[in-house]
Amino acid sequence: MGFKVAVAGATGNVGREMLNILSERGFPASEVVALASARSQGTEVSFGDKVLKVQNLENYDFSDTDICLMSAGGTVSQKWSPKIGQQGCVVIDNSSAWRYDLEVPLIVPEVNPDAIVGFSKKNIIANPNCSTAQLVVALKPLHDVATIKRVVVSTYQSVSGAGKEGMDELFTQTRAVFVADPVENKKFTKRIAFNVIPHIDVFMEDGYTKEEWKVLAETKKMLDPKIKVTCTAVRVPVFIGHSESVNIEFEKEITADQARDILREAPGCLVIDSHENGGYITPVECAGEDATYISRIREDATVENGLNMWVVSDNLRKGAALNAVQIAELLINRALIKPKTLAA
């Protein structure tokens, strides 16, 4: 007997990717339902070799649904996730609405799977920020061996992190530059075509942006509250795939060769690190892939027990849709939920 799964926000980039991944991984679903806002009702979306008609989230009865993969934005999630959870359906939310709630587990299955047991307090599980997800997958195995003291991260984040509007703006502006048309900024604060923007999300009082704060807060919640984290988040003219330059200070000695060996054995990690032209991963190669790729691993001689590395991942997959599906698989594999149809 399979599980009934709803995907809320099914017409968005991440929602469509969730449907793709559920199909690709052969998720044990008896039925998959696509949900979105009223204006998208009746739209058709693909699920494997099937076509699903989108239903209106506001009219949907979750009483016979087991899992809801929520990718409809923070405002929608704040309104609907508690209501859905109260109907006995577990919400796996992709927004930032619940990540910092002490009663909601924030999960990356390769990093802190045991924390999932706390989901029953609200029937909500949070998916981390896309840039944090790939970071902690790479940090966790190193932290287990050498204990991380401090991390300095610079992110190079693709426009798909800003949704379809971000991707459309990069495409439209690039074409405008080539044909000498006026370039308009709508989604981003400055031109993104042939440019980089050191600004993602809103500014906070201390001068950091909310995106930068998310990396700090989420890494501490999932990995270790004692780790010091600082971040600069940058939007780059890439369609899919977030990259990160990561500088790490450890309490214990660790060499670059040891780090490579540790990461090669770590779940979700793939080391591509040859000291030659092209011996590293870029966003173009990671698009459509599940792994977190790690390259340019080298020792930092300016600090004691320091390493530098380059981390790249498909933000729509591991940064969002794949991680949500993996959380759902974790619930099932640990027998934390049973299909409602079975219980009936």
C-alpha positions in Angstrom: 0.0 0.0 0.0 1.5 3.3 -1.0 1.3 6.8 0.4 -0.9 9.6 -0.9 1.3 12.6 -1.7 0.3 16.2 -2.5 2.7 18.7 -4.0 1.7 22.3 -3.2 3.2 24.9 -5.6 3.3 22.3 -8.3 3.5 24.9 -11.2 6.7 26.5 -9.9 10.3 25.5 -10.6 10.8 23.5 -7.4 7.3 22.0 -7.5 7.8 20.7 -11.0 11.2 19.3 -9.9 9.5 17.6 -6.9 7.2 15.8 -9.3 10.1 14.7 -11.5 12.1 13.4 -8.5 9.1 11.5 -7.0 8.8 9.7 -10.4 12.5 9.2 -11.0 13.1 7.7 -7.5 10.1 5.4 -7.7 8.6 6.9 -4.6 6.0 4.5 -3.0 3.0 6.7 -3.8 -0.4 5.3 -4.3 -1.5 8.7 -5.7 0.2 12.1 -6.3 -1.9 15.3 -6.4 -0.7 18.6 -7.8 -1.9 21.7 -6.0 -1.4 25.5 -6.5 -3.3 28.7 -6.2 -6.7 29.3 -7.7 -5.2 31.1 -10.8 -3.3 27.9 -11.7 -6.3 25.6 -11.2 -6.7 23.3 -14.3 -3.1 23.8 -15.5 -1.4 20.5 -16.5 1.9 19.4 -15.1 4.0 16.3 -15.8 4.5 13.4 -13.4 6.5 10.7 -15.0 4.6 9.6 -18.1 1.3 11.0 -16.6 -0.2 14.4 -16.8 -1.8 15.8 -13.6 -4.4 18.6 -13.5 -3.6 21.2 -10.9 -6.2 21.5 -8.1 -6.8 24.5 -5.9 -4.9 24.3 -2.6 -7.6 26.3 -0.8 -10.3 23.8 -1.6 -8.3 20.6 -1.0 -9.1 18.2 1.8 -5.9 16.7 3.3 -7.7 14.3 5.6 -6.8 11.3 3.4 -3.3 12.6 2.3 -0.1 11.3 4.0 2.6 13.8 2.9 2.4 17.3 1.5 5.6 18.6 -0.2 5.1 22.4 0.3 6.8 24.8 -2.2 4.3 27.6 -2.4 6.3 30.3 -0.5 6.5 31.4 3.1 3.3 33.3 3.4 1.2 30.4 2.0 3.1 27.9 4.2 2.5 30.0 7.4 -1.2 30.0 6.7 -1.7 26.4 5.5 1.0 24.2 6.9 -0.5 24.1 10.5 -3.9 23.4 9.1 -2.6 20.6 7.0 -0.6 19.2 9.9 -3.7 19.2 12.1 -5.4 17.0 9.5 -2.7 14.3 10.1 -0.8 15.1 6.9 3.0 15.6 7.4 4.2 18.9 5.7 7.7 19.0 4.3 8.1 22.8 3.7 10.6 24.3 1.4 10.2 28.0 2.6 11.9 29.8 5.4 8.6 29.9 7.4 9.4 27.1 9.9 13.2 26.6 9.8 13.9 28.5 13.0 10.9 27.1 15.0 12.2 25.1 17.9 9.4 22.6 17.5 10.0 22.0 13.8 13.0 19.8 12.7 15.3 21.3 10.0 16.6 18.3 8.1 19.2 17.3 5.6 19.1 13.5 5.7 22.9 13.0 5.2 23.5 15.4 8.1 21.0 15.1 10.9 18.5 12.4 10.2 17.9 11.6 13.9 16.4 15.0 14.4 13.4 14.0 12.3 11.7 12.3 15.4 10.5 15.7 16.6 8.2 16.2 13.6 5.1 15.0 15.4 4.8 18.2 17.5 3.4 20.1 14.6 3.5 17.6 11.7 5.9 20.0 9.9 9.4 19.4 8.8 11.5 22.2 7.3 13.8 22.0 4.3 16.9 24.2 4.6 17.9 27.1 2.4 19.3 25.9 -0.9 22.8 27.3 -0.3 22.9 25.8 3.3 21.9 22.3 2.2 24.9 21.7 0.0 27.2 23.4 2.5 26.3 21.2 5.4 26.5 18.0 3.3 30.1 18.9 2.6 30.9 20.1 6.2 29.3 17.2 8.2 31.8 14.4 7.5 34.7 16.8 8.1 33.2 18.1 11.3 32.8 14.5 12.5 36.5 13.9 12.1 38.3 17.2 12.9 35.6 19.4 14.6 35.0 22.7 12.8 35.6 26.0 14.6 34.8 28.6 12.0 33.5 28.7 8.4 33.8 31.6 5.9 31.5 31.1 2.9 31.1 33.2 -0.2 28.1 32.0 -2.4 27.7 32.3 -6.1 24.0 31.7 -6.5 22.1 31.0 -9.7 19.1 33.0 -10.8 16.8 30.0 -10.4 17.1 30.5 -6.7 14.8 33.6 -7.3 12.3 31.4 -9.2 11.0 31.5 -12.8 11.0 35.4 -12.7 14.7 35.4 -12.0 15.5 33.0 -14.9 13.3 35.0 -17.2 15.1 38.2 -16.3 18.5 36.8 -17.0 17.3 35.5 -20.4 15.5 38.7 -21.3 18.4 41.0 -20.3 21.0 38.8 -22.0 19.1 39.0 -25.3 18.6 42.8 -24.8 22.4 43.3 -24.4 23.1 41.4 -27.6 20.6 43.3 -29.7 21.3 46.7 -28.0 17.8 47.0 -26.5 17.2 48.8 -23.2 17.9 46.5 -20.2 15.2 46.5 -17.5 15.6 45.4 -13.9 12.4 43.9 -12.4 13.3 40.9 -10.2 16.8 42.0 -9.2 18.1 45.3 -7.8 20.7 45.7 -10.6 21.3 44.2 -14.0 22.1 40.5 -13.7 23.2 39.8 -17.3 27.0 39.9 -17.5 27.1 41.1 -13.9 27.2 39.8 -10.3 25.1 41.3 -7.5 26.3 41.0 -3.8 22.7 41.2 -2.5 20.2 38.3 -2.0 17.1 38.8 0.1 16.5 41.9 2.4 19.2 43.8 4.3 19.3 43.4 8.1 20.3 46.0 10.7 23.9 44.6 11.0 24.5 45.0 7.2 24.2 41.3 6.4 21.3 40.1 4.2 18.7 37.7 5.3 20.2 35.1 2.9 23.5 35.4 4.6 21.9 35.1 8.0 20.0 31.9 6.9 23.3 30.2 6.2 24.6 31.0 9.7 21.5 30.1 11.6 20.7 26.9 9.7 24.2 25.6 9.8 24.3 26.0 13.6 20.8 24.4 14.0 21.6 21.3 11.9 25.4 20.8 12.5 26.6 22.4 15.7 25.6 25.7 17.5 29.3 26.2 18.5 30.5 26.7 14.9 31.2 30.3 13.9 29.8 31.1 10.5 30.1 34.2 8.3 28.7 34.5 4.8 28.6 36.8 1.7 25.8 35.8 -0.7 26.2 36.8 -4.4 23.8 36.4 -7.3 25.5 35.4 -10.5 24.3 35.1 -14.2 23.9 31.3 -14.1 20.6 29.6 -14.7 20.9 26.6 -12.5 23.5 25.6 -9.8 24.8 27.3 -6.7 28.6 27.5 -6.1 30.4 28.2 -2.8 33.9 29.1 -1.9 34.3 27.7 1.6 37.2 28.4 4.1 37.2 26.2 7.2 39.2 26.3 10.4 39.3 23.0 12.5 40.2 22.2 16.1 42.2 19.2 15.0 44.8 18.7 12.3 43.5 17.6 8.9 45.2 17.6 5.5 43.8 18.1 2.1 44.4 14.4 1.2 42.6 13.3 4.4 39.7 15.6 3.5 39.4 14.2 0.0 39.4 10.6 1.4 36.7 11.5 4.0 34.5 13.3 1.4 34.8 10.5 -1.2 33.2 8.1 1.3 30.6 10.6 2.6 26.9 10.2 1.6 25.7 12.7 -1.1 29.2 14.0 -1.8 31.2 13.5 -5.0 34.8 14.7 -5.1 36.1 15.9 -8.5 39.5 17.4 -7.7 42.4 17.1 -10.2 45.0 19.8 -10.3 44.7 20.4 -14.0 42.7 22.4 -16.5 39.0 21.4 -16.0 39.7 19.2 -13.1 36.9 20.7 -11.0 33.1 21.0 -11.2 31.1 24.1 -12.4 27.4 24.7 -12.3 26.9 23.6 -15.9 28.0 20.0 -15.0 26.0 19.8 -11.8 22.6 20.8 -13.4 20.2 17.9 -13.2 22.5 15.9 -10.8 21.7 14.8 -7.2 25.2 15.0 -5.7 27.0 17.8 -3.9 30.2 18.2 -5.8 33.4 19.2 -4.1 36.6 20.5 -5.8 39.7 22.6 -5.2 40.4 21.1 -1.8 43.6 22.6 -0.4 45.2 23.6 2.8 45.1 27.2 4.1 48.6 28.0 5.4 47.4 31.3 6.9 45.6 29.6 9.8 46.2 26.5 11.9 44.2 23.5 10.7 42.6 25.4 7.7 41.2 24.1 4.4 39.7 25.7 1.4 37.2 24.0 -1.0 34.7 24.7 -3.8 31.2 23.3 -3.4 28.7 23.1 -6.3 25.2 21.6 -6.4 21.9 21.9 -8.4 19.9 24.2 -6.2 16.6 23.0 -7.5 17.4 19.4 -6.6 19.6 19.0 -3.5 18.9 22.6 -2.5 15.1 22.0 -2.6 13.1 19.3 -4.3 15.5 16.3 -3.8 16.1 17.1 -0.2 12.3 17.3 0.5 11.7 13.9 -1.2 14.6 12.4 0.8 13.0 13.6 4.0 9.8 11.9 2.9 11.7 8.7 2.2 13.4 9.0 5.7 9.9 9.2 7.3 8.9 6.0 5.5 12.2 4.1 6.0 12.1 4.7 9.7 8.5 3.7 9.9 7.5 7.1 11.4 4.3 7.2 9.3 1.9 4.7 7.8 -0.5 5.2 4.9 -3.8 6.5 6.1 -5.6 4.1 3.8 -3.9 1.3 5.6 -4.9 2.6 9.0 -8.5 2.9 7.7 
